[in-house]
Structure formats: structure tokens, C-alpha cells
Amino acid sequence: MPKNTISVMNQAIAACLGFLTICVVVYVLKIGKPVLLPFVVAICLWYLINSLEELIKSISIKGYSLPTFICYIIALCIITGVVWAIVSIVVSNVSAVVRAVPFYQEKLQYLIDSLAERFHYNADATLKTWIRKINYSSMLSGLAGALQDMTKNTFLVLIYIIFLFMEQANFHRKHELFFAAVAPERKLDLVMLEGVTAMRKYLGVKTVASLVTALLSYAIMSWVKLDYAAFWALLIFLFNYIPSIGSIVATMIPAILTLVQYEHPLVPFFVVAGGITAVQFLIGNILEPRVLGTSLNISPLVVLLSLAFWGAIWGIAGMLLCVPIMSIIIMLFAQFDATRPIAILLSANGKVRVYKSEEKES
């Protein structure tokens, strides 16, 4: 048999095996969601606790800083307080918001009818019919259910975090030995170190940015006395982790609500829509990029595709976690000749870092 034919057959077999591997991985991720998702959430919280501990440790008064153990306790208490606040807002507001949705839907329909009549536009067969078909109660109930699903596995997440801290002291040494045995020439321990650093930086910056955005948005919504301002601020905080579309959706919901809550909604609408948009633009498009830079190196198109992929597999939680997951995947794919072209396509600028005996870029 000619060598060219053998080569083509080998490539075809490799492609088929790769496709089957991807199918198996996707299937495992889907059916393993009850176990894998809490573990990934635990890893993210573990990163946040460690980042916060380092920040507290760096604060010194007259050359004296708190002991590491005390810093961890403080960091754990802060993260626990934030999680408790999120759970409390969800529990205390979801049912009331869901009950209010039919009233808001009726007001929105009345507003559309009034606008259609004023501008002499017959929307009976188009826009009005489409609005009537939308079940906002079901949509918001689904969102509330997703938020509650993210909080119901708190005990399992806590168990994972405890074991992660128990293993933390040996992680670095285990990584060195494991990667030295798997691919000694690749220095994959450096890949993991950079991946951990990038993920920790991303989660830390994103959390602070989302919290500031939510607090400023809450101040704006409270100033105009928007109903359930705390709940919408929570959505802004969470949706800020969803790249591209998250901030848009989080801004649209309270802005539309002003149109149906007030008798004269024009001023409140522009205050809420303009104020929240300005906050989102200032923090998301100016401050965040200055701090994060291009450390994640992910193509915007890949971000949107991964958003759809992880959202289909793990729901809203997958959409929140898609960016750090893709960042780790790109860094790992870049270290192997077979998968490096994929990493280059997934990256933002086509440049990926390869760790060998001498570090280089391709």
C-alpha cells in the first residue's frame, strides 16, 4: 500500500478518534453535572479565598502582618458572607418578583398598545401578538430556579473546599512530579502555575468589578425607587461574569421595568438605562481591561461559542465559568504539537506560550 494512502488513513483514524473523544467528554460533562459542577465552583471559591488571603497578608502595619491562619479565616468569613448575602437576596425576593411579573406584563402590553395607537401602527398581527405569547413568569421562574440550583449544593461545595485546603500544601510538589513523568520536556508544571495565576487574577478582578458595578447600579435603582432593586443588583453582579451578553441583559431588565412601573417613565428610564450603561462601560471597557490586560488571550468569537457550549451543558453556571475554563484549555492545548493549531485558533492574537527547556512563543 502506498505511503500516502497509509498516511491519509492514519489521519482519518486520528480524526475519528478525536471526534469520539470529544463526544465522550461532552457526554461525561453532561451526565456528571451534579458532581463536576459543584467541584468547579469549589475550585473557583478556593481561588478567591487564596487571592483574598494574599491581599490581606500583604497589608502590614509598622512591618507587622497577620498570621497566615488568621488571614485565611478572615478571607473565608468574607466569602461566606458574600455567598450568604446572595442566597438571602434570592430567597427573599424571587417569589415576590415572580408574583409581580403578570402585573408588569399587563402594563408592558398596555404600553405597547398605547405606542402603536399614538404612532398609528397596527401591531396586532406582529409585535403585540409576539408580546402576548411570551410567558415572562415562566422565564423568570426558570431564572430563579437556576439561581436556586446554584445554591442548593452548598454543602457539597463546602466539602470540596475543605479537601482542597487539606491537599493545598502538597499541590505544587505533586504537579512537578506528575508533569515530569508525563512530559518532562514540556514543563507542564509552569503551564499549571500560569493557568492558576491567570484564573485567580481573572476571578479576583472580575469579582471586584462585578461587585462595584452591582453596588453602583443598586444606588441608581434605589435613587429612582425601582421595585426589587436588590434583586436586580444581584442579577447584574452575577450576569457580569457572563461575557458579552451578560451585562447587556442585566441592564435591559431593570431599564424595561421602569417603563411599566411608573406613570411617567421617561426620566426614570433614561436615569436607569443611562446610569447602568455608563457604569458598565466605565468598569467593563476601561478599568477591567487595564487591570487584566490580554492575559487570558481568548478570541471574542470563541468566547461567544464557549458561552453557548457551556451554557447548553451546565446552564447559567456554565456560562459564568466559561471564560476561565477556556483559558486553561488554550494554555494546555498550546503545549502539544497535535493540539497547538487549535490553541492558536482559539486565542485572540494567534500567539500562544509554549513551555519547553527554553520558553518560546509560536
C-alpha positions in Angstrom: 0.0 0.0 0.0 1.4 3.5 -0.9 2.8 5.6 1.9 0.5 8.5 1.1 -2.6 6.2 1.4 -1.3 4.9 4.8 -0.7 8.5 5.9 -4.2 9.6 4.9 -5.8 6.6 6.6 -3.8 7.3 9.8 -5.0 10.9 9.7 -8.6 9.8 9.2 -8.4 7.3 12.1 -6.9 10.0 14.3 -9.6 12.5 13.4 -12.3 9.9 14.1 -10.7 9.0 17.5 -10.5 12.7 18.3 -14.2 13.2 17.4 -15.2 10.2 19.5 -13.1 11.5 22.4 -14.8 14.9 22.2 -18.3 13.2 22.2 -17.4 11.1 25.3 -16.0 14.1 27.1 -19.2 16.2 26.4 -21.4 13.3 27.5 -19.4 12.8 30.7 -19.6 16.6 31.4 -23.4 16.5 30.8 -24.3 13.5 32.9 -21.6 14.3 35.6 -23.0 17.8 36.2 -24.3 17.1 39.7 -20.8 16.2 40.8 -18.5 18.1 38.4 -20.2 21.5 38.6 -20.0 21.8 42.4 -16.3 20.8 42.2 -15.6 23.5 39.6 -17.5 26.1 41.8 -15.5 24.9 44.8 -12.2 25.4 42.8 -13.3 29.0 41.9 -14.2 29.8 45.5 -10.9 28.2 46.7 -9.0 30.5 44.3 -10.9 33.5 45.6 -10.2 32.6 49.2 -6.5 32.2 48.4 -6.4 35.5 46.5 -8.2 37.3 49.3 -5.8 35.8 51.8 -2.8 37.0 49.9 -4.3 40.5 49.7 -5.0 40.6 53.5 -1.5 39.2 54.2 0.1 42.0 52.1 -1.4 44.6 54.4 1.1 45.4 57.1 1.1 47.9 59.9 4.6 49.0 61.1 6.1 45.9 59.4 3.6 43.6 61.1 1.1 41.5 59.2 -1.5 39.0 60.4 -0.6 35.3 60.6 -1.5 33.2 57.6 -4.1 31.2 59.5 -5.9 34.3 60.6 -5.8 35.7 57.1 -7.4 32.5 55.8 -10.1 32.8 58.5 -10.9 36.4 57.5 -10.9 35.5 53.8 -13.2 32.6 54.4 -15.6 34.7 56.5 -15.8 37.4 53.8 -16.5 34.9 51.0 -19.1 33.1 53.3 -20.7 36.5 53.9 -21.0 37.3 50.2 -22.5 33.8 49.5 -24.9 34.2 52.4 -26.0 37.6 51.1 -26.6 36.2 47.6 -28.7 33.3 49.0 -30.6 35.7 51.2 -31.5 38.1 48.3 -32.6 35.1 46.2 -34.7 33.6 48.9 -36.4 36.9 50.0 -37.0 38.4 46.5 -37.6 35.6 44.0 -41.2 34.7 45.0 -42.2 38.4 45.2 -40.7 39.1 41.8 -42.4 36.1 40.2 -45.8 37.2 41.7 -45.3 40.7 40.3 -44.5 39.6 36.7 -48.1 39.2 35.5 -48.8 42.8 36.5 -45.7 44.0 34.8 -46.5 42.0 31.7 -50.0 43.6 31.6 -48.5 47.1 31.9 -46.0 46.3 29.2 -48.8 45.2 26.8 -50.7 48.4 27.6 -47.6 50.5 26.9 -47.1 48.8 23.5 -50.8 49.3 22.6 -50.6 53.0 23.5 -47.4 53.5 21.5 -49.0 51.6 18.5 -52.1 53.8 18.7 -50.1 57.0 19.0 -47.9 56.3 16.0 -50.8 54.8 14.0 -49.1 51.4 13.8 -51.1 48.2 13.6 -49.1 45.8 15.6 -51.9 43.3 16.3 -50.5 40.7 13.9 -46.9 41.2 14.8 -45.4 42.8 17.9 -48.5 42.7 20.1 -49.1 39.1 19.3 -45.5 38.2 20.0 -45.5 40.0 23.3 -48.7 38.2 24.4 -47.1 34.8 23.6 -44.1 35.4 25.8 -44.6 33.9 29.3 -42.5 36.2 31.4 -43.5 34.3 34.6 -42.0 31.1 33.3 -38.9 32.8 32.1 -38.3 34.5 35.4 -39.2 31.3 37.3 -36.6 29.4 35.2 -34.0 32.0 36.1 -35.0 31.8 39.8 -34.8 28.0 39.6 -31.3 28.3 38.1 -30.2 30.6 40.9 -31.6 28.3 43.5 -29.9 25.3 41.8 -26.5 27.1 42.1 -27.0 27.5 45.9 -28.6 24.1 46.8 -25.3 22.2 46.6 -23.6 24.5 49.2 -22.8 21.6 51.5 -21.1 19.6 48.7 -19.1 22.7 47.6 -18.0 23.2 51.2 -16.8 19.6 51.4 -14.8 20.0 48.2 -13.2 23.3 49.5 -12.2 21.6 52.8 -10.4 18.8 50.9 -8.8 21.3 48.5 -7.3 23.1 51.5 -6.2 19.8 53.0 -4.3 19.0 49.8 -3.1 22.5 49.1 0.3 22.1 50.9 1.2 19.2 48.5 -0.2 20.6 45.3 3.0 22.1 43.9 5.2 19.1 44.6 2.6 16.7 43.1 2.3 18.8 40.0 6.1 18.8 39.5 6.3 15.0 39.9 3.2 14.3 37.8 4.1 16.5 34.8 7.8 15.5 34.9 6.6 11.9 34.5 4.0 12.7 31.7 6.0 15.1 29.6 9.3 16.2 31.1 10.3 18.3 28.1 7.1 20.4 28.2 7.4 21.8 31.7 3.6 21.5 32.2 4.0 22.5 35.8 4.8 26.0 34.6 1.6 25.8 32.5 -0.4 24.9 35.5 1.2 27.7 37.6 0.5 30.3 34.9 -3.1 28.9 34.5 -3.7 29.1 38.2 -2.3 32.7 38.3 -4.3 33.8 35.4 -7.5 32.2 36.7 -7.0 33.7 40.1 -6.4 37.1 38.7 -9.4 36.9 36.4 -11.7 35.7 39.2 -10.4 38.3 41.6 -10.6 41.3 39.3 -14.0 40.1 37.8 -15.5 39.7 41.3 -14.4 43.1 42.5 -15.5 44.7 39.2 -18.9 42.9 39.3 -19.4 43.9 43.0 -18.6 47.6 42.3 -20.9 47.5 39.3 -23.7 46.0 41.2 -23.4 48.4 44.2 -23.3 51.5 41.9 -26.3 50.1 39.9 -28.2 49.4 43.2 -27.6 53.1 44.2 -29.0 54.3 40.9 -32.0 52.0 41.0 -32.7 52.9 44.7 -32.5 56.6 43.9 -35.4 56.2 41.4 -37.1 53.8 43.8 -37.2 50.9 41.4 -39.0 47.8 42.7 -36.8 45.0 44.0 -33.6 46.9 43.4 -31.5 44.5 45.5 -32.6 41.6 43.3 -31.8 43.4 40.0 -28.4 44.4 41.5 -27.7 40.7 42.3 -28.5 39.8 38.7 -26.1 42.5 37.5 -23.4 41.1 39.8 -23.9 37.5 38.5 -24.5 38.3 34.9 -21.4 40.4 34.8 -19.4 37.1 34.8 -21.2 36.2 31.6 -19.1 37.8 28.8 -20.5 40.0 26.1 -24.3 39.4 26.6 -24.4 39.2 30.4 -24.1 42.9 31.0 -26.5 43.8 28.2 -29.2 41.5 29.6 -28.6 42.7 33.2 -29.0 46.3 32.0 -32.1 45.8 29.9 -34.2 44.1 32.6 -34.3 47.0 35.1 -34.5 49.5 32.3 -37.6 47.8 30.8 -39.1 47.6 34.3 -39.0 51.4 34.7 -41.3 51.6 31.6 -44.0 49.6 33.3 -43.6 50.7 36.9 -44.0 54.5 36.6 -46.9 56.5 35.2 -44.3 58.9 33.6 -41.4 56.5 32.9 -39.3 58.7 30.6 -37.0 60.2 33.2 -36.6 57.1 35.3 -35.9 55.0 32.1 -33.1 57.3 31.0 -31.7 57.5 34.5 -31.6 53.7 35.0 -30.6 52.8 31.4 -28.1 55.6 31.0 -26.6 55.3 34.5 -26.2 51.5 34.5 -24.8 51.6 30.9 -22.3 54.2 31.9 -21.2 52.2 34.9 -20.9 49.0 32.8 -18.9 50.9 30.1 -16.6 52.6 32.6 -15.8 49.4 34.6 -16.1 46.7 31.9 -14.5 48.5 29.0 -12.0 50.8 30.6 -11.0 49.7 34.1 -11.2 45.9 33.7 -9.0 45.7 30.5 -6.4 47.9 32.1 -6.1 45.5 35.0 -6.5 42.2 33.2 -4.7 43.3 30.0 -4.5 40.4 27.5 -3.6 37.7 30.0 -6.5 35.5 29.0 -5.8 35.7 25.3 -9.2 34.4 24.1 -10.9 35.3 20.8 -14.2 37.2 21.3 -15.8 34.7 18.8 -14.6 31.8 20.9 -16.0 33.5 24.0 -19.4 33.6 22.4 -19.2 30.0 21.2 -18.0 28.7 24.5 -20.8 30.7 26.2 -23.3 28.7 24.1 -21.5 25.4 24.6 -21.1 25.6 28.4 -24.5 27.1 28.8 -26.0 24.1 27.0 -24.1 21.7 29.2 -24.2 23.4 32.7 -26.8 26.1 32.3 -26.2 29.6 33.8 -23.4 28.3 36.0 -21.5 27.1 32.9 -22.0 30.5 31.3 -20.5 32.1 34.4 -17.5 29.7 34.3 -16.8 29.5 30.5 -14.0 32.1 30.4 -11.6 30.6 33.0 -12.3 27.1 31.7 -11.4 28.1 28.1 -8.3 30.0 29.3 -7.0 26.8 30.9 -7.9 24.7 27.8 -6.0 27.1 25.5 -2.9 27.0 27.6 -2.9 23.2 27.8 -3.6 22.7 24.1 -0.6 25.0 23.3 1.9 22.6 24.9 1.3 19.7 22.4 2.2 19.7 18.7 -1.1 17.9 17.8 -3.4 20.4 19.6 -1.3 23.6 19.2 -3.1 24.7 16.0 -6.4 24.5 17.9 -5.0 26.7 20.6 -3.8 29.2 18.0 -7.3 29.4 16.5 -8.9 29.8 19.9 -6.5 32.6 21.0 -7.2 36.3 20.4 -3.9 37.2 18.7 -2.7 33.8 17.4 0.3 33.8 19.8 0.4 31.1 22.5 3.1 30.4 25.0 4.9 27.1 24.8 6.9 25.9 27.7 9.9 23.7 26.8 13.5 23.6 28.0 13.7 27.1 26.7 10.5 29.2 26.8 9.3 30.4 23.4 6.2 31.7 21.6 4.6 30.4 18.4 
